[in-house]
Amino acid sequence: MRSKISKIPDEVLREIFPEKLRRRETPEELYTLLKKMILSGKLKKGQKLTHEGIANDFNVSRALVHKVICQLKKDGLIISKGRKGSFVASRGLRKFDKKLTPEKDVK
């Protein structure tokens, strides 16, 4: 017979592992947070971003970070330099602003 595993109370787990029990971010939330950090200057132009570092900081998987980084690259906020990593784009703000303000479409 299988032994029954008792559930450890949440307050005990929070005391032992406070960082691991934080609410995990969704891809949209993580994208919005990183975008705001880049646009506000909290993440400096040229600053290296590591998948592992972001995953640990926000308690999310590296796969989720990879997905969000790809979207930020498409938006011009992050650039990739081969095997060196991903960096905050120096001209990302201007490129991103152009996407947000389509003057030609306004009638």
C-alpha positions in Angstrom: 0.0 0.0 0.0 1.1 3.5 -0.7 1.8 5.7 2.3 -0.3 8.8 2.7 1.7 12.0 2.5 0.6 14.6 5.0 0.2 18.2 3.7 2.6 20.6 5.4 0.7 23.7 6.6 1.2 26.8 4.3 2.4 29.0 7.1 5.2 26.5 7.9 6.2 26.4 4.2 6.2 30.2 4.0 8.4 30.5 7.0 10.9 28.0 5.5 10.7 29.0 1.8 9.4 32.6 1.6 10.7 33.2 -1.9 9.4 30.0 -3.5 5.8 30.7 -2.4 5.4 34.1 -4.0 2.7 34.3 -6.6 4.1 33.5 -10.0 3.8 36.0 -12.8 2.0 35.2 -16.0 3.7 35.9 -19.4 1.7 39.1 -19.8 2.5 40.4 -16.3 6.2 39.6 -16.7 6.3 41.3 -20.1 4.6 44.4 -18.7 6.9 44.5 -15.6 10.1 44.2 -17.7 8.8 46.7 -20.3 8.1 49.3 -17.6 11.5 48.7 -16.0 13.2 49.3 -19.4 11.1 52.4 -20.3 11.5 53.9 -16.8 15.3 53.4 -16.9 15.4 51.0 -14.0 17.1 48.6 -16.5 19.8 50.7 -18.0 20.6 50.8 -21.7 23.2 48.1 -22.5 22.5 46.2 -19.3 22.8 42.5 -19.7 19.7 40.4 -18.9 20.0 36.7 -18.1 17.2 34.2 -18.4 18.3 32.6 -15.1 18.5 35.9 -13.3 15.1 37.1 -14.4 13.6 33.6 -13.6 15.0 33.8 -10.1 14.0 37.4 -9.5 10.4 36.8 -10.5 10.1 33.2 -9.5 9.1 32.0 -13.0 10.5 29.4 -15.3 13.3 30.1 -17.8 11.0 29.0 -20.6 8.5 31.7 -19.7 11.4 34.2 -19.5 12.6 33.1 -22.9 9.1 33.7 -24.4 8.9 37.2 -22.8 12.5 38.1 -23.9 11.5 37.1 -27.5 8.6 39.5 -27.4 10.7 42.3 -26.0 13.2 41.7 -28.8 10.4 41.9 -31.4 9.4 45.2 -29.8 12.9 46.5 -30.1 13.4 46.9 -26.3 16.1 44.1 -26.1 18.8 43.1 -28.5 20.7 39.8 -28.7 24.4 39.6 -29.2 25.0 36.0 -30.3 26.3 33.9 -27.5 27.0 36.9 -25.3 23.4 37.3 -24.2 20.5 39.7 -24.3 20.9 43.4 -23.5 18.6 46.4 -23.0 18.5 48.1 -26.4 20.0 51.6 -26.5 17.5 52.8 -29.1 14.6 50.6 -27.9 12.6 53.5 -26.4 12.4 55.4 -29.6 11.5 52.3 -31.7 8.9 51.3 -29.2 7.4 54.9 -29.0 7.0 54.8 -32.8 4.9 51.6 -32.5 2.7 53.3 -29.9 2.0 56.5 -31.8 0.9 55.8 -35.4 0.2 59.4 -36.5 -0.6 58.3 -40.1 -3.5 56.2 -38.8 -5.2 59.0 -36.9 -8.0 60.6 -38.9 
